[in-house]
């Protein structure tokens, strides 16, 4: 999946495009987990905006949890 911000692998694209409410990504260091999650968050917000939600409502639909200090910065 090629987006304006990200050049994702097919596996990353599948995680971003998944309609599942919960997605768990596990992979080694430097494989693009954080990039994939950020792309997913942005896609979720964009979907809310496309559905006519105000930005605040679209943002309220996203919950992000990470377990590394580097990714949380």
DSSP file (Angstrom, degrees, kcal/mol; ACC not computed):
  #  RESIDUE AA STRUCTURE BP1 BP2  ACC     N-H-->O    O-->H-N    N-H-->O    O-->H-N    TCO  KAPPA ALPHA  PHI   PSI    X-CA   Y-CA   Z-CA
    1    1 A X              0   0    0      0, 0.0     7,-2.1     0, 0.0     2,-0.6   0.000 360.0 360.0 360.0 120.4    0.0    0.0    0.0
    2    2 A X  B     +A    7   0A   0      5,-0.2     2,-0.2     3,-0.0     5,-0.2  -0.895 360.0 172.9-101.3 121.5    1.5    3.3   -1.1
    3    3 A X        -     0   0    0      3,-2.9    36,-0.0    -2,-0.6     0, 0.0  -0.667  48.3-100.4-116.5 176.8    0.2    6.3    0.8
    4    4 A X  S    S+     0   0    0     -2,-0.2     3,-0.1     1,-0.2    -1,-0.0   0.822 122.4  27.3 -66.3 -29.7    1.3    9.9    0.8
    5    5 A X  S    S+     0   0    0      1,-0.2     2,-0.4    34,-0.0    -1,-0.2   0.724 121.9  41.9-103.9 -25.8    3.2    9.4    4.0
    6    6 A X        -     0   0    0     33,-0.0    -3,-2.9    30,-0.0     2,-0.7  -0.948  51.7-154.0-133.1 143.1    4.2    5.7    4.1
    7    7 A X  B     -A    2   0A   0     -2,-0.4     2,-0.2    -5,-0.2    -5,-0.2  -0.901  37.2-170.5-110.3  96.9    5.5    3.1    1.7
    8    8 A X        -     0   0    0     -7,-2.1     2,-0.1    -2,-0.7    24,-0.0  -0.581  21.4-121.5 -97.4 150.3    4.2   -0.1    3.4
    9    9 A X     >  -     0   0    0     -2,-0.2     4,-2.8     1,-0.1     5,-0.2  -0.326  38.9-100.8 -73.6 167.2    4.8   -3.7    2.7
   10   10 A X  H  > S+     0   0    0      1,-0.2     4,-2.0     2,-0.2     5,-0.1   0.885 125.4  50.4 -58.1 -37.9    1.9   -6.0    1.8
   11   11 A X  H  > S+     0   0    0      2,-0.2     4,-1.7     1,-0.2    -1,-0.2   0.914 111.9  46.6 -67.2 -42.1    1.8   -7.3    5.4
   12   12 A X  H  > S+     0   0    0      1,-0.2     4,-2.3     2,-0.2    -2,-0.2   0.913 110.4  53.6 -64.6 -42.4    1.8   -3.8    6.9
   13   13 A X  H  X S+     0   0    0     -4,-2.8     4,-2.7     1,-0.2    -1,-0.2   0.885 105.9  53.6 -59.2 -39.7   -0.9   -2.8    4.4
   14   14 A X  H  X S+     0   0    0     -4,-2.0     4,-1.1     1,-0.2    -1,-0.2   0.897 109.0  48.5 -63.5 -39.9   -3.1   -5.7    5.6
   15   15 A X  H  < S+     0   0    0     -4,-1.7    -2,-0.2     2,-0.2    -1,-0.2   0.901 113.7  46.7 -66.4 -40.6   -2.7   -4.5    9.2
   16   16 A X  H  < S+     0   0    0     -4,-2.3    -2,-0.2     1,-0.2    -1,-0.2   0.912 116.6  43.4 -66.4 -42.6   -3.6   -0.9    8.3
   17   17 A X  H  < S+     0   0    0     -4,-2.7    -1,-0.2    -5,-0.2    -2,-0.2   0.586  84.9 121.1 -82.4 -10.8   -6.6   -1.9    6.1
   18   18 A X     <  -     0   0    0     -4,-1.1    -3,-0.0    -5,-0.2     5,-0.0  -0.255  54.8-151.4 -57.9 136.8   -8.0   -4.6    8.6
   19   19 A X        +     0   0    0      3,-0.0    -1,-0.2     2,-0.0    -4,-0.1   0.449  59.9 118.8 -87.1  -1.7  -11.5   -3.8    9.7
   20   20 A X        -     0   0    0      1,-0.1     3,-0.1     2,-0.1    -2,-0.0  -0.375  66.4-137.8 -63.4 142.0  -10.8   -5.6   13.0
   21   21 A X  S    S+     0   0    0      1,-0.2     2,-0.5    -2,-0.0    -1,-0.1   0.805  90.7  44.3 -71.3 -28.2  -11.2   -3.4   16.1
   22   22 A X        +     0   0    0      2,-0.0     2,-0.4     0, 0.0    -1,-0.2  -0.971  64.7 177.9-122.0 129.4   -8.0   -4.9   17.6
   23   23 A X        -     0   0    0     -2,-0.5     2,-0.5    -3,-0.1    -8,-0.0  -0.999  10.3-161.4-129.4 129.9   -4.8   -5.5   15.8
   24   24 A X        -     0   0    0     -2,-0.4     2,-0.5     2,-0.0    -2,-0.0  -0.952   5.9-164.1-112.2 126.8   -1.7   -6.9   17.5
   25   25 A X        +     0   0    0     -2,-0.5     2,-0.4     2,-0.0    -2,-0.0  -0.944  10.2 175.4-111.8 127.3    1.7   -6.5   15.7
   26   26 A X        +     0   0    0     -2,-0.5     2,-0.3     7,-0.0    -2,-0.0  -0.996  21.4 125.9-130.3 128.6    4.7   -8.5   16.8
   27   27 A X        -     0   0    0     -2,-0.4     3,-0.1     0, 0.0     5,-0.1  -0.966  55.1 -76.8-167.1 169.8    8.0   -8.3   14.9
   28   28 A X    >   -     0   0    0     -2,-0.3     3,-1.2     1,-0.2     5,-0.3  -0.110  63.9 -68.2 -72.9 173.0   11.6   -7.7   15.5
   29   29 A X  T 3  S+     0   0    0      1,-0.2    -1,-0.2     2,-0.1     0, 0.0  -0.331 117.2  16.1 -62.5 139.3   13.3   -4.3   16.0
   30   30 A X  T 3  S+     0   0    0     -3,-0.1    -1,-0.2     1,-0.1    -2,-0.1   0.660  86.5 118.8  76.5  16.8   13.4   -2.0   13.0
   31   31 A X  S <  S-     0   0    0     -3,-1.2    -2,-0.1    -4,-0.1    -1,-0.1   0.512  88.1 -98.9 -95.8  -4.4   10.7   -3.8   11.1
   32   32 A X  S  > S+     0   0    0     -4,-0.1     4,-2.4    -5,-0.1     5,-0.2   0.698  73.6 139.8 100.1  21.3    8.2   -0.9   10.9
   33   33 A X  H  > S+     0   0    0     -5,-0.3     4,-2.6     2,-0.2     5,-0.2   0.943  78.3  45.2 -61.6 -47.6    5.7   -1.7   13.7
   34   34 A X  H  > S+     0   0    0      1,-0.2     4,-2.7     2,-0.2     5,-0.2   0.915 112.8  50.9 -64.9 -42.3    5.5    1.9   14.8
   35   35 A X  H  > S+     0   0    0      1,-0.2     4,-2.4     2,-0.2    -1,-0.2   0.913 111.3  49.2 -59.2 -43.2    5.1    3.1   11.2
   36   36 A X  H  X S+     0   0    0     -4,-2.4     4,-2.2     2,-0.2    -2,-0.2   0.916 111.7  48.1 -63.3 -44.3    2.4    0.6   10.6
   37   37 A X  H  X S+     0   0    0     -4,-2.6     4,-2.6     2,-0.2    -2,-0.2   0.907 111.1  50.1 -65.2 -41.6    0.5    1.6   13.8
   38   38 A X  H  X S+     0   0    0     -4,-2.7     4,-2.6     2,-0.2     5,-0.2   0.918 110.6  50.2 -62.6 -42.7    0.8    5.3   12.9
   39   39 A X  H  X S+     0   0    0     -4,-2.4     4,-2.2    -5,-0.2    -1,-0.2   0.896 111.1  49.9 -61.6 -39.1   -0.6    4.6    9.4
   40   40 A X  H  X S+     0   0    0     -4,-2.2     4,-2.3     2,-0.2    -2,-0.2   0.917 110.2  49.4 -65.5 -43.6   -3.5    2.6   11.0
   41   41 A X  H  X S+     0   0    0     -4,-2.6     4,-2.4     1,-0.2    -2,-0.2   0.938 112.4  47.7 -60.3 -46.9   -4.3    5.4   13.4
   42   42 A X  H  X S+     0   0    0     -4,-2.6     4,-2.7     1,-0.2    -1,-0.2   0.883 110.8  51.5 -63.4 -37.8   -4.3    8.0   10.6
   43   43 A X  H  X S+     0   0    0     -4,-2.2     4,-2.3    -5,-0.2    -1,-0.2   0.892 109.7  50.3 -65.1 -38.9   -6.5    5.7    8.5
   44   44 A X  H  X S+     0   0    0     -4,-2.3     4,-1.8     2,-0.2    -2,-0.2   0.915 112.4  46.2 -65.6 -42.9   -9.0    5.4   11.4
   45   45 A X  H  X S+     0   0    0     -4,-2.4     4,-2.3     2,-0.2    -2,-0.2   0.929 112.6  50.4 -64.9 -44.3   -9.1    9.1   11.9
   46   46 A X  H  X S+     0   0    0     -4,-2.7     4,-2.9     1,-0.2    -2,-0.2   0.889 107.5  54.0 -61.4 -39.1   -9.5    9.7    8.1
   47   47 A X  H  X S+     0   0    0     -4,-2.3     4,-1.4     1,-0.2    -1,-0.2   0.903 108.9  49.1 -62.1 -40.5  -12.3    7.1    8.0
   48   48 A X  H  <>S+     0   0    0     -4,-1.8     5,-2.5     2,-0.2    -2,-0.2   0.917 112.2  47.5 -63.9 -43.2  -14.1    9.1   10.7
   49   49 A X  H ><5S+     0   0    0     -4,-2.3     3,-1.7     1,-0.2    -2,-0.2   0.906 109.9  53.0 -63.8 -41.6  -13.6   12.3    8.9
   50   50 A X  H 3<5S+     0   0    0     -4,-2.9    -1,-0.2     1,-0.3    -2,-0.2   0.801 105.0  56.3 -63.2 -28.4  -14.8   10.7    5.6
   51   51 A X  T 3<5S-     0   0    0     -4,-1.4    -1,-0.3    -5,-0.2    -2,-0.2   0.401 126.5-101.5 -84.6   2.9  -18.0    9.6    7.5
   52   52 A X  T < 5S+     0   0    0     -3,-1.7    -3,-0.2     1,-0.3     2,-0.2   0.539  72.8 145.1  92.9   6.8  -18.7   13.2    8.5
   53   53 A X      < -     0   0    0     -5,-2.5    -1,-0.3    -6,-0.2     2,-0.1  -0.507  54.1-111.5 -74.5 145.8  -17.4   13.1   12.0
   54   54 A X     >  -     0   0    0     -2,-0.2     4,-2.4     1,-0.1     3,-0.5  -0.391  35.5-104.0 -67.2 158.9  -15.8   16.2   13.4
   55   55 A X  H  > S+     0   0    0      1,-0.2     4,-2.7     2,-0.2     5,-0.2   0.884 120.7  54.3 -53.6 -44.1  -12.1   15.8   14.0
   56   56 A X  H  > S+     0   0    0      1,-0.2     4,-1.6     2,-0.2    -1,-0.2   0.887 110.4  46.4 -61.0 -39.1  -12.5   15.6   17.8
   57   57 A X  H  > S+     0   0    0     -3,-0.5     4,-0.5     2,-0.2    -1,-0.2   0.894 111.8  50.8 -70.0 -39.9  -15.0   12.7   17.4
   58   58 A X  H >< S+     0   0    0     -4,-2.4     3,-1.0     1,-0.2    -2,-0.2   0.908 111.1  48.6 -64.2 -41.2  -12.8   10.9   14.9
   59   59 A X  H >< S+     0   0    0     -4,-2.7     3,-1.6     1,-0.2    -1,-0.2   0.842 102.6  62.4 -66.2 -33.1   -9.8   11.2   17.3
   60   60 A X  H 3< S+     0   0    0     -4,-1.6    -1,-0.2     1,-0.3    -2,-0.2   0.646  93.8  65.1 -67.9 -13.6  -11.9    9.9   20.1
   61   61 A X  T << S+     0   0    0     -3,-1.0     2,-0.5    -4,-0.5    -1,-0.3   0.505  89.1  82.7 -84.5  -5.3  -12.3    6.6   18.2
   62   62 A X    <   +     0   0    0     -3,-1.6     2,-0.5    -4,-0.1   -21,-0.0  -0.875  49.5 178.8-110.7 129.2   -8.6    5.8   18.4
   63   63 A X        -     0   0    0     -2,-0.5     2,-0.5     2,-0.0    -3,-0.0  -0.991  10.9-169.1-124.1 121.8   -6.8    4.1   21.3
   64   64 A X        -     0   0    0     -2,-0.5     2,-0.4     2,-0.0    -2,-0.0  -0.936   6.6-180.0-115.5 131.6   -3.1    3.5   20.9
   65   65 A X        +     0   0    0     -2,-0.5     2,-0.3     2,-0.0    -2,-0.0  -0.997   3.9 175.3-130.3 130.4   -1.1    1.4   23.3
   66   66 A X        -     0   0    0     -2,-0.4    -2,-0.0     2,-0.0     6,-0.0  -0.948  22.5-155.0-132.6 155.2    2.6    0.7   22.9
   67   67 A X        +     0   0    0     -2,-0.3     2,-0.4     4,-0.0     3,-0.1   0.126  67.3  78.8-120.3  21.0    5.1   -1.1   25.1
   68   68 A X     >  -     0   0    0      1,-0.1     4,-1.3     0, 0.0    -2,-0.0  -0.977  69.1-137.4-126.8 145.8    8.4    0.4   24.2
   69   69 A X  H  > S+     0   0    0     -2,-0.4     4,-0.8     1,-0.2     3,-0.2   0.919 105.1  53.8 -63.1 -43.3    9.9    3.7   25.4
   70   70 A X  H >4 S+     0   0    0      1,-0.2     3,-0.9     2,-0.2    -1,-0.2   0.914 110.2  45.7 -59.8 -45.2   11.2    4.6   21.9
   71   71 A X  H 34 S+     0   0    0      1,-0.2    -1,-0.2     2,-0.1    -2,-0.2   0.764 107.5  59.0 -70.6 -24.9    7.8    4.1   20.2
   72   72 A X  H 3<        0   0    0     -4,-1.3    -1,-0.2    -3,-0.2    -2,-0.2   0.619 360.0 360.0 -80.3 -12.5    6.0    6.1   22.9
   73   73 A X    <<        0   0    0     -3,-0.9    -1,-0.2    -4,-0.8    -2,-0.1   0.482 360.0 360.0 -77.5 360.0    8.0    9.2   22.3
